[in-house]
Amino acid sequence: GAGAGGAPAVDMSGTWEMSLMGEMAATLILSQDADGSLSGSFSFDMGSGEVSGSVSGDKVSMTIAISAGGQSLEVLSTGTVDGDTASGDATSPMGDFSWTARRTSGPGEGVQQ
């Protein structure tokens, strides 16, 4: 059930172009369930990964498990979604960084303001 701030106010389903550390580009393809749980894929120049997470209100929390160069690493990312843009912070074994994302295609439907 939806607890305090539980129900998602935004729908992150679709394709997002993500910018990491202001220089690295990545693509996120997400699907969001009615309860706010997220799943999807992550791809960038050096590898790809699986995304799992959740949306509560306009806040998103994602774990991105990336395989790159024969190594696997987990990036924990949190942020705020505003329509077709999102931004936030992430922690990874390579250090902490900020990220921004812009939805380039996808539903964006199903969640009314």
C-alpha positions in Angstrom: 0.0 0.0 0.0 0.9 3.7 -0.3 2.4 5.0 2.9 3.5 8.6 3.6 4.4 10.1 0.3 4.0 6.7 -1.1 2.1 7.0 -4.4 4.2 8.1 -7.3 3.3 11.5 -8.6 5.4 11.1 -11.8 5.8 8.3 -14.4 9.3 7.7 -15.5 8.4 5.2 -18.2 10.2 5.8 -21.4 13.7 6.5 -22.8 15.9 9.0 -21.0 19.2 10.5 -22.1 21.3 10.8 -19.0 24.4 12.9 -18.5 26.8 11.7 -15.8 29.4 14.0 -14.3 28.5 16.5 -17.0 30.5 14.6 -19.6 29.5 11.0 -19.9 26.3 10.2 -21.8 24.1 7.2 -21.1 20.7 5.9 -22.1 18.1 4.7 -19.6 15.1 2.8 -20.8 12.6 2.5 -17.9 9.2 1.0 -17.2 7.3 1.9 -14.1 4.6 -0.1 -12.4 1.5 1.4 -10.8 3.0 0.9 -7.4 6.0 3.0 -8.4 8.6 0.2 -8.8 11.0 0.8 -11.7 12.9 -1.6 -13.9 14.9 -1.1 -17.0 18.2 -1.0 -18.8 21.2 1.3 -18.8 23.7 1.6 -21.6 26.7 3.8 -22.2 30.0 3.7 -24.2 31.8 1.4 -21.8 29.0 -1.1 -21.0 25.5 -1.7 -20.0 23.5 -2.7 -17.0 20.2 -3.4 -15.3 18.1 -0.8 -13.5 15.9 -1.4 -10.5 14.3 1.2 -8.3 11.2 3.0 -7.2 9.4 6.3 -7.4 7.7 8.0 -4.5 6.1 11.3 -5.0 8.4 13.1 -7.4 11.5 11.4 -6.0 13.3 8.6 -7.7 15.7 6.1 -6.2 17.6 3.7 -8.5 20.2 1.0 -8.3 22.1 0.6 -11.6 24.1 -2.6 -11.8 26.7 -2.0 -14.6 29.0 -4.5 -16.3 31.9 -2.7 -17.9 35.3 -4.0 -19.0 34.8 -7.3 -17.3 33.9 -5.7 -14.0 30.6 -5.1 -12.4 29.7 -2.2 -10.2 26.7 -0.7 -8.6 25.7 2.9 -8.8 23.1 4.1 -6.3 21.2 7.2 -7.6 18.6 9.4 -6.1 16.9 12.4 -7.6 13.9 14.5 -8.4 11.7 14.2 -11.5 10.0 17.2 -13.0 8.0 16.3 -16.1 10.5 15.2 -18.8 13.6 16.1 -16.9 15.2 14.7 -13.8 18.4 15.3 -11.8 20.1 14.1 -8.7 23.2 12.6 -7.1 24.8 9.2 -7.3 27.3 7.2 -5.4 29.5 4.6 -7.0 32.8 2.8 -6.4 34.4 5.4 -8.6 33.2 8.2 -6.4 30.2 10.5 -6.1 28.8 12.5 -8.9 25.7 14.4 -10.0 23.5 13.5 -13.0 20.8 15.0 -15.1 18.4 13.3 -17.5 15.9 14.2 -20.2 13.1 12.1 -21.5 13.4 11.7 -25.3 10.5 9.3 -25.9 8.0 7.2 -24.0 4.6 7.3 -22.5 4.6 9.8 -19.8 1.0 9.0 -19.5 -1.0 7.3 -16.7 -0.1 9.6 -13.9 -2.3 12.7 -13.7 -1.2 15.9 -12.0 
